[in-house]
Structures are given as C-alpha cells and as structure tokens.
Amino acid sequence: MRGEGTPKRPGEKRELTGLGHARVRRRVPVVMVARELLKSRRMNRLKTGLAVGILLASLAARSQEKLPQLKVGDERYTNVTVTSVTATDIYFTYAGGMGNAKLKNLDPEAQAHFHFDAGKASVTEQAQLDATAQYKKNLLTAQAEAKDRLPAPTYETGDMVVPKIYAHSYRGLRPPSIIVDQWLTPMPPNPEGKFVMVLFWITSAEQCRSVIPRINDFSERFKDRLITFGLSNEPLTEMVKMTEPKVHFFTGTDTQSRTFLSYEVTALPHLLVIDPKGIVRFEGPPIYLGEKELRHLLDTYGP
C-alpha cells in the first residue's frame, strides 16, 4: 500500500480534546514531545539514589553493543545490535528486523554477560503483571465513562456515522495511499479480498494505548476477514520502548508523517475500516466502533 506522499512538514503536538483523545497541533513534533517526556523521566530516576544510578549506567553500557549472534532458546539471531536491556528483557535489532527476548531464556553465559538476576527479574515480572491487571481494570472503567460522554452517532443505511472526526472525511470514497517507511512487525499479507483496519496512533499517548485491547480483539476475532495494522510517525527506537499493553496486530511507522498529513489527521487515535473494494466504511475515534457495528460492515460490504 505504498504511494507518493506529501512533502515533509513540521511535526505535531498533542492536546486533549473533549472526546478524550489527543489533538494534533502543527508546532512541536510529537517525537520531540516524547523525547522531552523521556528526558524528564530519566532525571526523576537519577534522583532516586546512587544505587539506581549505578544500575542504569551498567545497563546503558550494554546498549548499542554489537554481537555476531544471539541465541534465545532454539532461535538464533545474527548481526545483533543491543538497543536496551532491562531487568527482564533485552531489546535488539538483527539481520531480520527488530526483536526482544526474556533474559531468562538466554543461555547462562549470555545471562551472566547481561547481569541477569533471576530473583530481581521475578519480582519485576510480578509487578508488571499486577500493573497490567490494574491497567485493564482502570481502562474498562475509563472507556465506559468516556462512552457515556460521547455525542451519539447517526446511521445511514445501517452504517455508523461519527458526528465529529479529526481528519479529512473519506467515508464512502477511496482514500489516499498509505505509506509505511518501516515495519516493527513483519509486513501484512496482501489484503486482496479482505477488509483493512488502520489505526493512526502513537505509543506515547495514553489515549492511543487505551484502545489497543479493543483493536487486538478485532484483529483476532475477525482475522479471516480483516487485516489490521497500526501506523505511527515515531522512530522504531521509540516505539519498541512501549511494552504494555501488548500489540497483537501489524505495526509500522512513517516518520515523515506523509500519511498523517494526506489524511489531515489532527487528533489521535483515528481509525479507518476500508472494504475489499478500497472504500472507507468507518472513520473516527475507535471507541465508537463495537463488534456489532464492525460485523455489520463485514457482512454488508464483504465478499
């Protein structure tokens, strides 16, 4: 789904809208905002004490390390460059793309090399599980409250029409080409004969992260009829830092924001559902689209 894009323009800054998603303003690049947030978080961590500083320095020393190969269980990765190491995981690029692995799955020599501590890793993993469970609980509550505040949609011949979208409207039309510079996951298969769901998002926005479980569910439930992928404009090195919630659909980025600009997206997240003939059948905030509405589109416009 590649095509000619619009010229590169300045990036975009997010602010909350009344619908509870991120508005994009064309002044400060989103990536710059994300970097400033990361810098702030690093400073806060450094203030927690010398012991933490020593640990961070030790882990940082391992980042950008190059390895001829890395063995993870029965898999071997070649031409490896380590991008970051945590108490539980290692993130890296390799000859086939980008990857990550649990340190506990490395061989003993590699575990020692990356200072793996099974006890600390276990505590960290349990904390992550607890945080994820609480996150999902809070998310369900927040989504229910947000949906109560949303303006009601209208319907045309059974198709949902969102009352206000923060992008150019292509419903009922063929949209511009979607440009993807790099894939964080393997490339999607040929979409011929299937619907395509496109999520415009960024990993640094809580409003975007909150819809991931919903999109994951659509992707799994309708995988025989629907190809789902997310499109960001962040560098892959920023995207890979998001570990929760897990993303179970294809994910790529266009760091020049050519697709964001051609679709005139001014708030995130923004969702499209395109039928097998290339016509947009749904557009707007993902929270509007439920299983019932999606199934209607699949049954009405599908083969």
For each residue, the residues with C-beta under 8 A, 3 or more apart:
1: 177 178 179 180 191 196
2: 177 178 179 180
3: 176 177 178 179
4: 177
5: 177 179 254 256 258 259 261 262
6: 9 258 261 262
7:
8: 256 257 258
9: 6 26 257 261
10: 26 27 29
11: 26 28 29 30 31 32 233 257
12: 24 25 26 27 28 29 30 233 257 260 266
13: 24 25 26 27 28 29 30 33
14: 22 23 24 25 30 33 202 205 268
15: 22 23 25
16: 20 21 22 23 207
17: 20 21 22 23 166 267
18: 149
19: 146 149 150 164 267 285
20: 16 17 146 149 207
21: 16 17 166 205 207 208 267 268 269 285
22: 14 15 16 17 202 205 207 208 267 268 269
23: 14 15 16 17 166 266 267
24: 12 13 14 30 166 260 265 266 267 268
25: 12 13 14 15 28 266
26: 9 10 11 12 13
27: 10 12 13
28: 11 12 13 25 32 33
29: 10 11 12 13 32 33
30: 11 12 13 14 24 33 34 202 204 233 234
31: 11 34 35 233 234 235 238 255
32: 11 28 29 35 36
33: 13 14 28 29 30 36 37 204
34: 30 31 37 38 202 203 204 234 238
35: 31 32 38 39 238
36: 32 33 39 40
37: 33 34 40 41 204
38: 34 35 41 42
39: 35 36 42 43
40: 36 37 43 44
41: 37 38 44 45
42: 38 39 45 46
43: 39 40 46 47
44: 40 41 47 48
45: 41 42 48 52 56
46: 42 43 52 53 56
47: 43 44
48: 44 45 52
49: 52 53
50: 53 54
51: 54 55
52: 45 46 48 49 55 56
53: 46 49 50 56 57
54: 50 51 57 58
55: 51 52 58 59
56: 45 46 52 53 59 60
57: 53 54 60 61
58: 54 55 61 62 115
59: 55 56 62 63 84 85 86 115
60: 56 57 63
61: 57 58
62: 58 59 65 82 85 114 115
63: 59 60 82 83 84 85
64: 81 82 83
65: 62 81 82
66: 80 81 82
67: 70 80 81 82
68: 78 79 80
69: 76 77 78 79 80
70: 67 76 77 80 90 92 94 101 106 110
71: 75 76 77 106 107 110
72: 75 76 77 101 105 106
73: 105
74:
75: 71 72
76: 69 70 71 72
77: 69 70 71 72 80 92 94 95 96 99
78: 68 69 94 95
79: 68 69 94 95
80: 66 67 68 69 70 77 92 93 94
81: 64 65 66 67 92 93 94
82: 62 63 64 65 66 67 85 90 91 92
83: 63 64 91 92 93 237 240
84: 59 63 90 91 241
85: 59 62 63 82 89 90 91 103 114
86: 59 89 90 124
87: 103 117 120 121 124
88: 102 103 104 121 124 125 128
89: 85 86 100 101 102 103 243
90: 70 82 84 85 86 100 101 103 106 114
91: 82 83 84 85 98 99 100 240 241
92: 70 77 80 81 82 83 98 99 100 101
93: 80 81 83 97 98 99
94: 70 77 78 79 80 81 97 98 99
95: 77 78 79
96: 77 99
97: 93 94 183 186
98: 91 92 93 94 184 236 240
99: 77 91 92 93 94 96
100: 89 90 91 92 240
101: 70 72 89 90 92 105 106
102: 88 89 105 106
103: 85 87 88 89 90 106 111 114 116 121
104: 88 111 116 118 121
105: 72 73 101 102
106: 70 71 72 90 101 102 103 110 111 114 116
107: 71 110 111
108: 111 112
109: 112 113
110: 70 71 106 107 113 114
111: 103 104 106 107 108 114 116
112: 108 109 115 116
113: 109 110
114: 62 85 90 103 106 110 111
115: 58 59 62 112
116: 103 104 106 111 112 121
117: 87 120 121
118: 104 121 122
119: 122 123
120: 87 117 123 124
121: 87 88 103 104 116 117 118 124 125
122: 118 119 125 126
123: 119 120 126 127
124: 86 87 88 120 121 127 128
125: 88 121 122 128 129
126: 122 123 129 130
127: 123 124 130 131
128: 88 124 125 131 132 243 244
129: 125 126 132 133
130: 126 127 133 134
131: 127 128 134 135 244
132: 128 129 135 136 244 245
133: 129 130 136 137
134: 130 131 137 138
135: 131 132 138 139 244 245
136: 132 133 139 140 213 245
137: 133 134 140 141
138: 134 135 141 142
139: 135 136 142 143 210 213
140: 136 137 143 144
141: 137 138 144 145
142: 138 139 145 146 210
143: 139 140 146 147 210 214 287
144: 140 141 147 148
145: 141 142 148 149
146: 19 20 142 143 149 150 287
147: 143 144 150 287
148: 144 145
149: 18 19 20 145 146
150: 19 146 147 285 287 288
151: 163 164
152: 163
153: 160 161 162 163 288
154: 160 161 163
155: 158 159 160 161
156: 159 161
157:
158: 155 296 300
159: 155 156 281 282 296 297 300
160: 153 154 155 282 288 289 293
161: 153 154 155 156 171
162: 153 165 282 283 284 285 288
163: 151 152 153 154
164: 19 151 284
165: 162 169 270 283 284 285
166: 17 21 23 24 265 266 267 270
167: 200 263 264 265 266 267 270 283
168: 263 264
169: 165 283
170: 173 174 175 176 263 272 280 283
171: 161 280 281 282 283
172: 279 280 281
173: 170 279 280
174: 170 278 279 280
175: 170 178 263 272 274 278 280
176: 3 170 259 262 263
177: 1 2 3 4 5 259 262
178: 1 2 3 175 198 231 259
179: 1 2 3 5 254 258 259
180: 1 2 183 231 252 253 254 259
181: 252 253 254 255 256
182: 236 252 253 255
183: 97 180 186 187 250 251 252
184: 98 236 239 240 251 252 253
185: 249 250 251 252
186: 97 183 250
187: 183 250 252
188: 191 227 229 250
189: 227
190:
191: 1 188 194 195 196 227 276
192: 276
193: 276 303
194: 191 225 226 227 276
195: 191 222 225 226 227 273 274 275 276 281 297 298 301 302
196: 1 191 226 227 228 229 272 273 274
197: 215 218 219 226 227 228 229 271 272 273 274
198: 178 229 230 231 271 272 274
199: 211 215 228 229 230 231 249 269 270 271 286
200: 167 230 231 259 260 263 265 268 269 270 271 272
201: 205 208 211 230 231 232 268 269 270
202: 14 22 30 34 205 208 232 233 234 268
203: 34 208 209 232 234 238 239 241 242
204: 30 33 34 37 234 238
205: 14 21 22 201 202 208 209 268 269
206: 209 210
207: 16 20 21 22 210 211 268 269
208: 21 22 201 202 203 205 211 212 268 269
209: 203 205 206 212 242 244 245
210: 139 142 143 206 207
211: 199 201 207 208 214 215 269 271 286 287
212: 208 209 215 216 245 246 247
213: 136 139 216 217 245
214: 143 211 217 218 286 287
215: 197 199 211 212 218 219 228 230 249 271 286
216: 212 213 219 220 245 246 247 248 249
217: 213 214 220 221 291
218: 197 214 215 221 222 226 228 289 291 294
219: 197 215 216 222 223 226 228 248 249
220: 216 217 223 248
221: 217 218 291
222: 195 218 219 225 226 294 295 298
223: 219 220 226
224:
225: 194 195 222 298 302
226: 194 195 196 197 218 219 222 223 298
227: 188 189 191 194 195 196 197 250
228: 196 197 199 215 218 219 249 250
229: 188 196 197 198 199 249 250 251 252
230: 198 199 200 201 215 247 249 250 251 252
231: 178 180 198 199 200 201 252 253 254 259
232: 201 202 203 239 251 252 253 254
233: 11 12 30 31 202 253 254 255 256 257 260
234: 30 31 34 202 203 204 238 239 253 255
235: 31 238 239 253 255
236: 98 182 184 239 240 253
237: 83 240 241
238: 31 34 35 203 204 234 235 241
239: 184 203 232 234 235 236 242 251 253
240: 83 91 98 100 184 236 237
241: 84 91 203 237 238
242: 203 209 239
243: 89 128 246
244: 128 131 132 135 209
245: 132 135 136 209 212 213 216
246: 212 216 243
247: 212 216 230 251
248: 216 219 220
249: 185 199 215 216 219 228 229 230
250: 183 185 186 187 188 227 228 229 230
251: 183 184 185 229 230 232 239 247
252: 180 181 182 183 184 185 187 229 230 231 232
253: 180 181 182 184 231 232 233 234 235 236 239
254: 5 179 180 181 231 232 233 257 258 259 260
255: 31 181 182 233 234 235
256: 5 8 181 233
257: 8 9 11 12 233 254 260 261
258: 5 6 8 179 254 261 262
259: 5 176 177 178 179 180 200 231 254 262 263
260: 12 24 200 233 254 257 263 265
261: 5 6 9 257 258 264 265
262: 5 6 176 177 258 259
263: 167 168 170 175 176 200 259 260 270
264: 167 168 261
265: 24 166 167 200 260 261 268 270
266: 12 23 24 25 166 167
267: 17 19 21 22 23 24 166 167 270
268: 14 21 22 24 200 201 202 205 207 208 265
269: 21 22 199 200 201 205 207 208 211 285 286
270: 165 166 167 199 200 201 263 265 267 283 284 285
271: 197 198 199 200 211 215 282 283 284 285 286 289
272: 170 175 196 197 198 200 280 282 283
273: 195 196 197 280 281 282 283 289 294 297
274: 175 195 196 197 198 278 279 280 281
275: 195 278 279 280 281 297 301 302
276: 191 192 193 194 195 301 302 303
277: 301
278: 174 175 274 275
279: 172 173 174 274 275 301
280: 170 171 172 173 174 175 272 273 274 275 283
281: 159 171 172 195 273 274 275 297 301
282: 159 160 162 171 271 272 273 289 293 294 297
283: 162 165 167 169 170 171 270 271 272 273 280
284: 162 164 165 270 271 288 289
285: 19 21 150 162 165 269 270 271 288
286: 199 211 214 215 269 271 289
287: 143 146 147 150 211 214
288: 150 153 160 162 284 285 293
289: 160 218 271 273 282 284 286 293 294
290: 293 294
291: 217 218 221 294 295
292: 295 296
293: 160 282 288 289 290 296 297
294: 218 222 273 282 289 290 291 297 298
295: 222 291 292 298 299
296: 158 159 292 293 299 300
297: 159 195 273 275 281 282 293 294 300 301 302
298: 195 222 225 226 294 295 301 302
299: 295 296 302
300: 158 159 296 297
301: 195 275 276 277 279 281 297 298
302: 195 225 275 276 297 298 299
303: 193 276
